[in-house]
Amino acid sequence: KNDTVEEDQEQLKELKRECYHLHESLKESEQNYMSLQRHLEGKSAIIDAVSKELCELQERLSKGWKDLNETKTQICELSKCQYDNVLRLKQVDSYVRENQDQKVQLEKTLRSEQGQGKELVRTKKELEWKL
């Protein structure tokens, strides 16, 4: 009977030691769990912040594309206006050249007619003198 009591006491001590180790392991596991939980919360906050920043960047990018397309449209419109203006300038230049040519021709005709007029006046004076 004594042996059994001693064996039981020995087993009880062993079980208490095991219980203590298990209790310590449980505490350590809980601490690790809490640490991991805080770590995950930190990571979650970082992910939320990055997600928010990505959404803001996406909005800015979308607005940038819209602005770029509007600018492209404006450039196309300005190019068309510039082309139209070049055509008008060419038309005006042709018109001015034609008018310049006509002016030169009229000036020649005028000088010729003035010369003829002077000749007529001289001839008239000569005739009047002779008479």
Backbone as CSV, one residue per row, in Angstrom:
resi,resn,N_x,N_y,N_z,CA_x,CA_y,CA_z,C_x,C_y,C_z
1,LYS,0.812,-1.183,0.000,0.000,0.000,0.000,0.861,1.254,0.000
2,ASN,1.906,1.243,0.698,2.836,2.360,0.800,3.433,2.680,-0.563
3,ASP,3.736,1.623,-1.257,4.307,1.819,-2.598,3.289,2.499,-3.506
4,THR,2.088,2.123,-3.362,1.042,2.688,-4.191,0.848,4.152,-3.857
5,VAL,0.882,4.488,-2.608,0.716,5.885,-2.195,1.891,6.692,-2.725
6,GLU,3.054,6.145,-2.604,4.244,6.854,-3.100,4.180,7.009,-4.615
7,GLU,3.734,5.949,-5.261,3.602,6.015,-6.717,2.551,7.051,-7.102
8,ASP,1.463,7.055,-6.365,0.394,8.023,-6.635,0.896,9.443,-6.404
9,GLN,1.665,9.617,-5.320,2.211,10.946,-5.017,3.196,11.374,-6.117
10,GLU,3.952,10.404,-6.556,4.919,10.667,-7.630,4.173,11.053,-8.906
11,GLN,3.130,10.306,-9.196,2.335,10.615,-10.384,1.667,11.986,-10.240
12,LEU,1.196,12.267,-9.002,0.562,13.559,-8.740,1.559,14.690,-8.960
13,LYS,2.768,14.532,-8.465,3.815,15.544,-8.655,4.100,15.711,-10.152
14,GLU,4.198,14.587,-10.810,4.473,14.618,-12.256,3.340,15.334,-12.986
15,LEU,2.113,15.041,-12.597,0.954,15.684,-13.222,0.921,17.177,-12.927
16,LYS,1.295,17.539,-11.667,1.347,18.960,-11.306,2.407,19.680,-12.154
17,ARG,3.588,19.028,-12.298,4.638,19.620,-13.125,4.148,19.785,-14.566
18,GLU,3.509,18.745,-15.066,2.986,18.795,-16.428,1.935,19.892,-16.557
19,CYS,1.078,19.983,-15.539,0.031,21.004,-15.513,0.664,22.399,-15.503
20,TYR,1.711,22.569,-14.682,2.413,23.848,-14.617,3.004,24.201,-15.991
21,HIS,3.687,23.215,-16.623,4.281,23.452,-17.943,3.206,23.780,-18.985
22,LEU,2.095,23.034,-18.896,0.998,23.306,-19.824,0.419,24.703,-19.598
23,HIS,0.291,25.071,-18.315,-0.208,26.402,-17.971,0.740,27.481,-18.528
24,GLU,2.041,27.270,-18.358,3.042,28.222,-18.863,2.988,28.268,-20.393
25,SER,2.854,27.119,-21.008,2.754,27.070,-22.468,1.503,27.804,-22.948
26,LEU,0.394,27.618,-22.191,-0.845,28.297,-22.530,-0.669,29.810,-22.425
27,LYS,-0.012,30.281,-21.350,0.240,31.718,-21.186,1.084,32.250,-22.342
28,GLU,2.124,31.500,-22.663,3.014,31.918,-23.754,2.251,31.948,-25.081
29,SER,1.388,30.940,-25.297,0.582,30.900,-26.517,-0.382,32.083,-26.568
30,GLU,-0.982,32.420,-25.432,-1.900,33.563,-25.384,-1.154,34.868,-25.687
31,GLN,0.049,34.991,-25.112,0.858,36.179,-25.372,1.231,36.254,-26.866
32,ASN,1.624,35.116,-27.411,1.952,35.077,-28.839,0.730,35.428,-29.685
33,TYR,-0.420,34.902,-29.270,-1.659,35.193,-29.988,-1.963,36.689,-29.954
34,MET,-1.846,37.291,-28.766,-2.108,38.732,-28.623,-1.110,39.542,-29.466
35,SER,0.132,39.115,-29.434,1.157,39.800,-30.222,0.834,39.701,-31.712
36,LEU,0.476,38.509,-32.153,0.095,38.329,-33.549,-1.149,39.144,-33.889
37,GLN,-2.091,39.190,-32.963,-3.317,39.959,-33.180,-2.989,41.439,-33.379
38,ARG,-2.106,41.984,-32.517,-1.693,43.393,-32.661,-0.964,43.600,-33.980
39,HIS,-0.108,42.644,-34.324,0.640,42.715,-35.575,-0.326,42.736,-36.766
40,LEU,-1.338,41.841,-36.703,-2.329,41.790,-37.784,-3.148,43.075,-37.845
41,GLU,-3.479,43.626,-36.695,-4.225,44.888,-36.687,-3.397,45.997,-37.334
42,GLY,-2.098,46.005,-37.011,-1.202,46.984,-37.631,-1.143,46.797,-39.139
43,LYS,-1.018,45.532,-39.556,-0.976,45.242,-40.991,-2.296,45.637,-41.645
44,SER,-3.391,45.380,-40.963,-4.715,45.717,-41.493,-4.843,47.231,-41.676
45,ALA,-4.332,47.982,-40.690,-4.378,49.443,-40.790,-3.533,49.918,-41.974
46,ILE,-2.388,49.278,-42.148,-1.521,49.633,-43.278,-2.227,49.322,-44.591
47,ILE,-2.855,48.154,-44.657,-3.577,47.759,-45.883,-4.715,48.731,-46.161
48,ASP,-5.437,49.131,-45.112,-6.527,50.103,-45.293,-5.987,51.431,-45.821
49,ALA,-4.875,51.886,-45.248,-4.281,53.159,-45.686,-3.809,53.053,-47.139
50,VAL,-3.175,51.938,-47.476,-2.693,51.750,-48.855,-3.881,51.667,-49.813
51,SER,-4.946,50.982,-49.399,-6.145,50.881,-50.241,-6.740,52.261,-50.496
52,LYS,-6.828,53.056,-49.436,-7.369,54.412,-49.575,-6.497,55.226,-50.528
53,GLU,-5.188,55.126,-50.355,-4.269,55.874,-51.217,-4.389,55.409,-52.668
54,LEU,-4.535,54.101,-52.869,-4.710,53.578,-54.228,-5.997,54.105,-54.862
55,CYS,-7.067,54.180,-54.081,-8.333,54.726,-54.596,-8.153,56.190,-55.000
56,GLU,-7.460,56.961,-54.143,-7.216,58.374,-54.455,-6.363,58.499,-55.723
57,LEU,-5.352,57.639,-55.838,-4.500,57.669,-57.031,-5.304,57.301,-58.277
58,GLN,-6.194,56.324,-58.127,-7.045,55.915,-59.255,-7.929,57.079,-59.693
59,GLU,-8.494,57.816,-58.729,-9.322,58.973,-59.064,-8.498,60.033,-59.781
60,ARG,-7.289,60.294,-59.263,-6.419,61.296,-59.897,-6.033,60.858,-61.305
61,LEU,-5.741,59.573,-61.457,-5.385,59.052,-62.775,-6.558,59.196,-63.738
62,SER,-7.743,58.877,-63.271,-8.941,58.996,-64.102,-9.150,60.450,-64.526
63,LYS,-9.005,61.360,-63.576,-9.145,62.794,-63.884,-8.051,63.223,-64.859
64,GLY,-6.838,62.711,-64.653,-5.729,63.040,-65.548,-6.011,62.575,-66.974
65,TRP,-6.561,61.366,-67.116,-6.907,60.865,-68.452,-7.976,61.733,-69.080
66,LYS,-8.964,62.127,-68.273,-10.045,62.978,-68.789,-9.454,64.309,-69.265
67,ASP,-8.602,64.915,-68.435,-7.959,66.182,-68.807,-7.115,66.010,-70.071
68,LEU,-6.398,64.899,-70.145,-5.558,64.631,-71.310,-6.400,64.525,-72.576
69,ASN,-7.528,63.826,-72.482,-8.409,63.686,-73.646,-9.007,65.026,-74.056
70,GLU,-9.372,65.853,-73.057,-9.894,67.183,-73.362,-8.825,68.026,-74.051
71,THR,-7.595,67.938,-73.541,-6.487,68.684,-74.139,-6.245,68.214,-75.565
72,LYS,-6.297,66.905,-75.770,-6.109,66.341,-77.115,-7.180,66.881,-78.055
73,THR,-8.421,66.926,-77.594,-9.519,67.449,-78.406,-9.277,68.919,-78.736
74,GLN,-8.852,69.687,-77.729,-8.576,71.112,-77.957,-7.441,71.297,-78.959
75,ILE,-6.410,70.472,-78.852,-5.280,70.568,-79.785,-5.757,70.266,-81.211
76,CYS,-6.612,69.257,-81.347,-7.142,68.924,-82.676,-7.955,70.092,-83.234
77,GLU,-8.777,70.699,-82.378,-9.581,71.847,-82.816,-8.674,73.010,-83.212
78,LEU,-7.653,73.260,-82.402,-6.718,74.346,-82.722,-5.965,74.062,-84.017
79,SER,-5.591,72.810,-84.236,-4.902,72.444,-85.477,-5.801,72.706,-86.681
80,LYS,-7.076,72.354,-86.551,-8.020,72.598,-87.646,-8.146,74.097,-87.892
81,CYS,-8.264,74.882,-86.818,-8.344,76.342,-86.966,-7.080,76.882,-87.634
82,GLN,-5.942,76.367,-87.215,-4.680,76.820,-87.792,-4.641,76.482,-89.287
83,TYR,-5.076,75.302,-89.639,-5.116,74.905,-91.046,-6.039,75.836,-91.830
84,ASP,-7.236,76.092,-91.268,-8.184,77.005,-91.919,-7.575,78.393,-92.083
85,ASN,-6.858,78.855,-91.059,-6.227,80.176,-91.126,-5.142,80.221,-92.202
86,VAL,-4.383,79.134,-92.324,-3.349,79.077,-93.364,-4.006,79.159,-94.743
87,LEU,-5.107,78.434,-94.922,-5.816,78.504,-96.210,-6.313,79.920,-96.481
88,ARG,-6.881,80.566,-95.467,-7.358,81.944,-95.630,-6.208,82.879,-95.975
89,LEU,-5.072,82.694,-95.281,-3.907,83.537,-95.567,-3.449,83.362,-97.010
90,LYS,-3.461,82.127,-97.488,-3.076,81.885,-98.880,-4.049,82.582,-99.830
91,GLN,-5.356,82.518,-99.514,-6.354,83.190,-100.343,-6.139,84.704,-100.336
92,VAL,-5.897,85.237,-99.142,-5.668,86.680,-99.022,-4.404,87.061,-99.776
93,ASP,-3.356,86.243,-99.634,-2.104,86.518,-100.339,-2.333,86.530,-101.851
94,SER,-3.083,85.564,-102.369,-3.391,85.534,-103.806,-4.179,86.775,-104.208
95,TYR,-5.164,87.132,-103.383,-5.981,88.313,-103.663,-5.106,89.571,-103.689
96,VAL,-4.212,89.706,-102.706,-3.322,90.869,-102.641,-2.409,90.898,-103.864
97,ARG,-1.880,89.753,-104.269,-1.013,89.710,-105.462,-1.774,90.123,-106.716
98,GLU,-3.000,89.603,-106.843,-3.811,89.979,-108.005,-4.059,91.480,-108.014
99,ASN,-4.416,92.014,-106.837,-4.666,93.458,-106.738,-3.390,94.247,-107.009
100,GLN,-2.267,93.741,-106.550,-0.985,94.409,-106.789,-0.683,94.421,-108.284
101,ASP,-0.916,93.288,-108.932,-0.710,93.209,-110.383,-1.624,94.194,-111.103
102,GLN,-2.897,94.245,-110.665,-3.850,95.178,-111.269,-3.408,96.622,-111.027
103,LYS,-2.906,96.902,-109.830,-2.446,98.254,-109.497,-1.285,98.641,-110.400
104,VAL,-0.325,97.743,-110.557,0.822,98.007,-111.427,0.339,98.263,-112.853
105,GLN,-0.604,97.454,-113.331,-1.138,97.620,-114.680,-1.848,98.961,-114.804
106,LEU,-2.643,99.327,-113.773,-3.353,100.616,-113.807,-2.369,101.778,-113.782
107,GLU,-1.297,101.658,-112.987,-0.292,102.721,-112.935,0.379,102.882,-114.299
108,LYS,0.676,101.777,-114.970,1.276,101.846,-116.312,0.313,102.534,-117.273
109,THR,-0.959,102.103,-117.189,-1.971,102.707,-118.069,-2.095,104.188,-117.781
110,LEU,-2.110,104.554,-116.505,-2.231,105.962,-116.110,-1.048,106.764,-116.635
111,ARG,0.165,106.234,-116.470,1.353,106.959,-116.972,1.287,107.109,-118.490
112,SER,0.855,106.034,-119.106,0.735,106.081,-120.565,-0.279,107.144,-120.976
113,GLU,-1.437,107.127,-120.294,-2.481,108.104,-120.623,-2.042,109.515,-120.274
114,GLN,-1.286,109.656,-119.155,-0.777,110.983,-118.802,0.209,111.461,-119.871
115,GLY,1.035,110.528,-120.318,1.989,110.878,-121.389,1.246,111.294,-122.652
116,GLN,0.185,110.559,-122.974,-0.612,110.894,-124.155,-1.309,112.240,-123.946
117,GLY,-1.756,112.469,-122.713,-2.415,113.746,-122.402,-1.448,114.913,-122.561
118,LYS,-0.223,114.750,-122.083,0.790,115.796,-122.232,1.086,116.034,-123.708
119,GLU,1.142,114.936,-124.440,1.409,115.036,-125.875,0.275,115.776,-126.560
120,LEU,-0.968,115.479,-126.131,-2.122,116.172,-126.712,-2.078,117.663,-126.389
121,VAL,-1.718,117.995,-125.151,-1.626,119.405,-124.749,-0.546,120.089,-125.578
122,ARG,0.593,119.461,-125.754,1.692,120.044,-126.531,1.259,120.240,-127.998
123,THR,0.598,119.193,-128.524,0.140,119.288,-129.907,-0.877,120.406,-130.039
124,LYS,-1.782,120.515,-129.058,-2.795,121.567,-129.073,-2.129,122.930,-129.053
125,LYS,-1.130,123.089,-128.185,-0.411,124.378,-128.090,0.314,124.694,-129.395
126,GLU,0.886,123.676,-129.972,1.596,123.886,-131.250,0.623,124.318,-132.329
127,LEU,-0.546,123.659,-132.309,-1.563,124.023,-133.302,-2.063,125.432,-133.051
128,GLU,-2.278,125.761,-131.818,-2.748,127.105,-131.484,-1.683,128.138,-131.866
129,TRP,-0.471,127.832,-131.701,0.610,128.756,-132.023,0.707,128.975,-133.513
130,LYS,0.506,127.864,-134.209,0.585,127.951,-135.660,-0.582,128.754,-136.203
131,LEU,-1.677,128.665,-135.559,-2.840,129.371,-136.044,-2.734,130.785,-135.559
